[in-house]
Amino acid sequence: MGAEHEDERAARTPRFRTPTRRGTGTDIGTGTGVNATRAGRTAVLLGCAGALLAGCASMPDSGDVTAVDQPPRADGDSQVRVYGVPPQDGAQPTNIVRSFLDATTSDEADFRTARMYLAKSARQTWRPFLATNVLQERPKSEPEPAAKADREDADGYTVTLSGSQVAMVDANHAYTPEEKPYRETIHLIKEGDQWRIDRLPDGLVLGQSDFQRIYRSVNKYYFASYKSESDDPKAGKNVLVADPVYLRQRIKPITSSVEALLTGPTDWLDRVTTSAFPPGTRLAARDLSLDDSNALQVKLSKQAVNTDTAQCKRMAAQLFFTVQDMTRASKISEVELQDPSGNSLCALTQDQAERDFAAPGHNGRADREYFIDAQHRVVAMSDSATEPTPVGGPFGTGKTPLRSVAISRKETTAAGVSADGRSLYVAGLEDGTQRGGPLLTSTGSGKGADEGLTAPSWDGLGDLWIADRDAHGSRLLRMREGKGDPEEVAVPGLGQRRIKAIKVAADGIRIAILVENKGRTTLQLGRVERGGTSLHPTLSVQELRPIAPQLEDVVAASWAGGSRLVVVGREAGGVQQMQFMETDGSASDAQTLPGVNGVKAVAASEDETRPLIADATEGIVRLPPDANWKTVAKDGTAPVYPG
């Protein structure tokens, strides 16, 4: 046992490289005298931090300290690199498996070291990128019980991997929450006098801590496809939809994000989005990086050559926002597309991209928040204002007591639900505007807070969405441009569950729905599909999927970016918490939110620089970036941003 333990410890020892210290002009590994001593201490500290984060067993006791290239982000992630260690002579089967699993967590693009643990037959057949199984902790590896071992395989050895799976990332990099037991086997044989793995499941199996260190969520961008409503003037042809995927963050991050973009949308978004890139388009040069002016040149294969200027600009826009999401800390100045020979096809500057193409943060960029005050007035408040002021129009007078309100994204119109929850009114926000009769009357009683009409929600096309609920069911409705007869939107995946609240994304392609089932309220995301004809379109919400599966009771949610929502809820047996979640159901890498008591509602802007606002025990409270919650009104309800 002692020898086997030493072998395992040696195999788990990582090799580290540390980054150049930024802003000092001094490389950690090349200093002299006192500076070199201080730099050496810094390198050791960085290595220790990396070892703790990666779950490594010990620090290396030899080898040079060298600098590595700075990846295209500087948001605080550790830049320590982890590398696997080749197999040790005479290592026992269980240690071979454990060391192999460690090697799969290294920062090697091709898993070269991990493949050293495989038998010759398995090196060519193992497909590590087929899927990634994410477990709560690193998988446990144990010898297969003798009763289950293959008795005819006298020279073989079987090791069982087990754990609690929480998610899976498929070959297209799409993340799906998936809680279930994980159990797979790995078989080893002797090649010469060394144990090697000859049979193993394709893909990777990682603990959550390793997964979070190795991978990061990146948004790819595709154009919204409105199909039967595509000829409608308000259905813009340049509306970009965020499609989150998980990529290895230290392995050619810009190149990998562009390659992922070129493969097309993930399965969930494929039916409602399109790509401007011609089918089969690939990179003609695979080492992409920003130049000194933060411009990006991308050589594309011949499929992209015969496109007109408009299509080329649309391709460049997809690239611009995708790479910008990966780089984040570096503002891209320009994207230029080139043919395989380096001839320019088109270029798109930062100003052109932000002016001509809709991306998260560019829809509903409002500098004011809204809520209903103690006098039943809809009021607005800017960051610089000391107190809120009533809006123009009938909703600013307090003569129409409201339960909830939604402000159109152009901030010209408001939709309000009456205090009894039964009537929907729509009115302009200009002084002198009169309120008409109700555009919609609920079939339910509206007696309870969870009955009658939900809070309304505007999409970026100018359409108004709302749900009508009673104790036995609910129906989702849309009103084109906030007027006319309500159109019922089918939600086939809803079943007997009941809608409690809705929030439609700016693109009109995705909708977040709070769904109640047997006393449990969960947050689901659905995609809006448009069928029928241009004269008689039909809408449906398909493939509901959980956004915050760990939360048992969700109170409120709001869009907070292209693929991010802020969610208020609690886990089973836990206390209420507020957190950011990605639309694929993974936890966001955004900052942790400070606690606030008794939140009933929350609102966020798709411009991520804007503060959060909430209806809490202390009243209407606001959370500016990098600050704590502050009370802006002791009395008030229903805080909202436009949308």
ChimeraX attribute file (.defattr): number of C-alpha atoms within 10 A of each C-alpha:
attribute: neighborCount
match mode: 1-to-1
recipient: residues
	/A:1	6
	/A:2	7
	/A:3	11
	/A:4	15
	/A:5	13
	/A:6	12
	/A:7	20
	/A:8	22
	/A:9	15
	/A:10	18
	/A:11	23
	/A:12	23
	/A:13	21
	/A:14	23
	/A:15	21
	/A:16	24
	/A:17	20
	/A:18	25
	/A:19	21
	/A:20	21
	/A:21	15
	/A:22	10
	/A:23	6
	/A:24	7
	/A:25	8
	/A:26	14
	/A:27	16
	/A:28	24
	/A:29	21
	/A:30	14
	/A:31	14
	/A:32	11
	/A:33	8
	/A:34	9
	/A:35	13
	/A:36	16
	/A:37	14
	/A:38	13
	/A:39	21
	/A:40	17
	/A:41	13
	/A:42	16
	/A:43	23
	/A:44	16
	/A:45	13
	/A:46	18
	/A:47	25
	/A:48	18
	/A:49	13
	/A:50	22
	/A:51	22
	/A:52	12
	/A:53	15
	/A:54	22
	/A:55	14
	/A:56	16
	/A:57	15
	/A:58	14
	/A:59	17
	/A:60	15
	/A:61	7
	/A:62	7
	/A:63	9
	/A:64	9
	/A:65	18
	/A:66	15
	/A:67	16
	/A:68	13
	/A:69	10
	/A:70	12
	/A:71	16
	/A:72	20
	/A:73	15
	/A:74	13
	/A:75	9
	/A:76	6
	/A:77	8
	/A:78	15
	/A:79	20
	/A:80	23
	/A:81	21
	/A:82	24
	/A:83	22
	/A:84	25
	/A:85	20
	/A:86	18
	/A:87	24
	/A:88	16
	/A:89	10
	/A:90	13
	/A:91	21
	/A:92	17
	/A:93	25
	/A:94	21
	/A:95	23
	/A:96	25
	/A:97	27
	/A:98	20
	/A:99	26
	/A:100	25
	/A:101	21
	/A:102	26
	/A:103	27
	/A:104	22
	/A:105	22
	/A:106	22
	/A:107	18
	/A:108	17
	/A:109	10
	/A:110	11
	/A:111	16
	/A:112	15
	/A:113	19
	/A:114	23
	/A:115	20
	/A:116	17
	/A:117	25
	/A:118	25
	/A:119	19
	/A:120	14
	/A:121	11
	/A:122	16
	/A:123	17
	/A:124	10
	/A:125	12
	/A:126	17
	/A:127	14
	/A:128	16
	/A:129	14
	/A:130	15
	/A:131	20
	/A:132	21
	/A:133	21
	/A:134	30
	/A:135	26
	/A:136	15
	/A:137	16
	/A:138	22
	/A:139	22
	/A:140	13
	/A:141	20
	/A:142	17
	/A:143	15
	/A:144	17
	/A:145	10
	/A:146	9
	/A:147	7
	/A:148	8
	/A:149	15
	/A:150	13
	/A:151	10
	/A:152	7
	/A:153	10
	/A:154	9
	/A:155	10
	/A:156	18
	/A:157	20
	/A:158	24
	/A:159	23
	/A:160	18
	/A:161	20
	/A:162	19
	/A:163	20
	/A:164	20
	/A:165	23
	/A:166	21
	/A:167	20
	/A:168	20
	/A:169	22
	/A:170	18
	/A:171	14
	/A:172	19
	/A:173	21
	/A:174	21
	/A:175	25
	/A:176	18
	/A:177	20
	/A:178	17
	/A:179	16
	/A:180	12
	/A:181	11
	/A:182	16
	/A:183	14
	/A:184	14
	/A:185	16
	/A:186	20
	/A:187	18
	/A:188	24
	/A:189	21
	/A:190	15
	/A:191	13
	/A:192	7
	/A:193	9
	/A:194	18
	/A:195	25
	/A:196	28
	/A:197	28
	/A:198	21
	/A:199	19
	/A:200	17
	/A:201	15
	/A:202	14
	/A:203	16
	/A:204	18
	/A:205	27
	/A:206	22
	/A:207	20
	/A:208	18
	/A:209	16
	/A:210	21
	/A:211	20
	/A:212	18
	/A:213	17
	/A:214	21
	/A:215	15
	/A:216	18
	/A:217	24
	/A:218	25
	/A:219	22
	/A:220	29
	/A:221	29
	/A:222	31
	/A:223	26
	/A:224	25
	/A:225	26
	/A:226	22
	/A:227	19
	/A:228	18
	/A:229	20
	/A:230	15
	/A:231	12
	/A:232	12
	/A:233	9
	/A:234	13
	/A:235	19
	/A:236	19
	/A:237	16
	/A:238	16
	/A:239	23
	/A:240	26
	/A:241	30
	/A:242	27
	/A:243	25
	/A:244	25
	/A:245	23
	/A:246	22
	/A:247	22
	/A:248	20
	/A:249	22
	/A:250	21
	/A:251	16
	/A:252	17
	/A:253	23
	/A:254	25
	/A:255	18
	/A:256	20
	/A:257	25
	/A:258	22
	/A:259	15
	/A:260	21
	/A:261	25
	/A:262	22
	/A:263	15
	/A:264	22
	/A:265	26
	/A:266	21
	/A:267	9
	/A:268	17
	/A:269	19
	/A:270	15
	/A:271	16
	/A:272	20
	/A:273	23
	/A:274	18
	/A:275	22
	/A:276	20
	/A:277	23
	/A:278	16
	/A:279	12
	/A:280	12
	/A:281	16
	/A:282	20
	/A:283	19
	/A:284	16
	/A:285	14
	/A:286	16
	/A:287	12
	/A:288	17
	/A:289	18
	/A:290	19
	/A:291	11
	/A:292	7
	/A:293	10
	/A:294	13
	/A:295	18
	/A:296	22
	/A:297	18
	/A:298	25
	/A:299	23
	/A:300	22
	/A:301	17
	/A:302	17
	/A:303	14
	/A:304	25
	/A:305	18
	/A:306	12
	/A:307	15
	/A:308	11
	/A:309	12
	/A:310	11
	/A:311	17
	/A:312	21
	/A:313	24
	/A:314	23
	/A:315	25
	/A:316	25
	/A:317	30
	/A:318	27
	/A:319	25
	/A:320	26
	/A:321	27
	/A:322	25
	/A:323	30
	/A:324	21
	/A:325	22
	/A:326	23
	/A:327	21
	/A:328	15
	/A:329	12
	/A:330	15
	/A:331	15
	/A:332	21
	/A:333	18
	/A:334	20
	/A:335	26
	/A:336	21
	/A:337	24
	/A:338	21
	/A:339	20
	/A:340	17
	/A:341	11
	/A:342	14
	/A:343	12
	/A:344	15
	/A:345	21
	/A:346	18
	/A:347	18
	/A:348	22
	/A:349	17
	/A:350	16
	/A:351	10
	/A:352	13
	/A:353	21
	/A:354	16
	/A:355	11
	/A:356	13
	/A:357	19
	/A:358	22
	/A:359	27
	/A:360	25
	/A:361	19
	/A:362	17
	/A:363	23
	/A:364	21
	/A:365	18
	/A:366	19
	/A:367	16
	/A:368	19
	/A:369	24
	/A:370	25
	/A:371	29
	/A:372	26
	/A:373	24
	/A:374	13
	/A:375	14
	/A:376	20
	/A:377	22
	/A:378	34
	/A:379	24
	/A:380	23
	/A:381	18
	/A:382	14
	/A:383	13
	/A:384	8
	/A:385	11
	/A:386	9
	/A:387	12
	/A:388	18
	/A:389	16
	/A:390	18
	/A:391	20
	/A:392	20
	/A:393	19
	/A:394	23
	/A:395	29
	/A:396	22
	/A:397	16
	/A:398	17
	/A:399	11
	/A:400	18
	/A:401	18
	/A:402	25
	/A:403	20
	/A:404	23
	/A:405	28
	/A:406	27
	/A:407	27
	/A:408	25
	/A:409	22
	/A:410	14
	/A:411	16
	/A:412	13
	/A:413	19
	/A:414	26
	/A:415	25
	/A:416	24
	/A:417	27
	/A:418	21
	/A:419	16
	/A:420	17
	/A:421	27
	/A:422	23
	/A:423	20
	/A:424	23
	/A:425	22
	/A:426	24
	/A:427	20
	/A:428	21
	/A:429	20
	/A:430	14
	/A:431	11
	/A:432	10
	/A:433	13
	/A:434	13
	/A:435	14
	/A:436	10
	/A:437	11
	/A:438	14
	/A:439	16
	/A:440	21
	/A:441	16
	/A:442	18
	/A:443	15
	/A:444	19
	/A:445	15
	/A:446	22
	/A:447	13
	/A:448	12
	/A:449	13
	/A:450	17
	/A:451	25
	/A:452	27
	/A:453	32
	/A:454	29
	/A:455	23
	/A:456	25
	/A:457	29
	/A:458	28
	/A:459	24
	/A:460	24
	/A:461	19
	/A:462	21
	/A:463	19
	/A:464	25
	/A:465	29
	/A:466	25
	/A:467	25
	/A:468	26
	/A:469	26
	/A:470	21
	/A:471	13
	/A:472	10
	/A:473	17
	/A:474	22
	/A:475	17
	/A:476	20
	/A:477	20
	/A:478	22
	/A:479	19
	/A:480	16
	/A:481	15
	/A:482	21
	/A:483	14
	/A:484	11
	/A:485	12
	/A:486	17
	/A:487	15
	/A:488	17
	/A:489	19
	/A:490	17
	/A:491	18
	/A:492	11
	/A:493	14
	/A:494	20
	/A:495	9
	/A:496	12
	/A:497	15
	/A:498	24
	/A:499	25
	/A:500	27
	/A:501	24
	/A:502	25
	/A:503	24
	/A:504	27
	/A:505	26
	/A:506	30
	/A:507	26
	/A:508	23
	/A:509	22
	/A:510	23
	/A:511	22
	/A:512	24
	/A:513	26
	/A:514	21
	/A:515	21
	/A:516	21
	/A:517	13
	/A:518	8
	/A:519	9
	/A:520	11
	/A:521	22
	/A:522	24
	/A:523	29
	/A:524	21
	/A:525	24
	/A:526	22
	/A:527	23
	/A:528	24
	/A:529	21
	/A:530	22
	/A:531	15
	/A:532	12
	/A:533	11
	/A:534	14
	/A:535	8
	/A:536	10
	/A:537	13
	/A:538	17
	/A:539	20
	/A:540	18
	/A:541	21
	/A:542	18
	/A:543	16
	/A:544	19
	/A:545	21
	/A:546	23
	/A:547	25
	/A:548	28
	/A:549	17
	/A:550	16
	/A:551	22
	/A:552	18
	/A:553	22
	/A:554	23
	/A:555	23
	/A:556	25
	/A:557	26
	/A:558	26
	/A:559	30
	/A:560	25
	/A:561	23
	/A:562	26
	/A:563	22
	/A:564	25
	/A:565	24
	/A:566	22
	/A:567	25
	/A:568	24
	/A:569	25
	/A:570	17
	/A:571	15
	/A:572	10
	/A:573	7
	/A:574	11
	/A:575	8
	/A:576	18
	/A:577	20
	/A:578	21
	/A:579	19
	/A:580	23
	/A:581	22
	/A:582	23
	/A:583	26
	/A:584	23
	/A:585	22
	/A:586	22
	/A:587	15
	/A:588	19
	/A:589	12
	/A:590	11
	/A:591	10
	/A:592	10
	/A:593	17
	/A:594	12
	/A:595	13
	/A:596	19
	/A:597	12
	/A:598	15
	/A:599	22
	/A:600	16
	/A:601	20
	/A:602	26
	/A:603	28
	/A:604	26
	/A:605	29
	/A:606	28
	/A:607	20
	/A:608	18
	/A:609	14
	/A:610	22
	/A:611	19
	/A:612	24
	/A:613	27
	/A:614	28
	/A:615	27
	/A:616	21
	/A:617	14
	/A:618	18
	/A:619	19
	/A:620	26
	/A:621	24
	/A:622	25
	/A:623	19
	/A:624	15
	/A:625	13
	/A:626	8
	/A:627	11
	/A:628	13
	/A:629	20
	/A:630	15
	/A:631	16
	/A:632	18
	/A:633	18
	/A:634	15
	/A:635	16
	/A:636	22
	/A:637	25
	/A:638	23
	/A:639	28
	/A:640	27
	/A:641	29
	/A:642	30
	/A:643	31
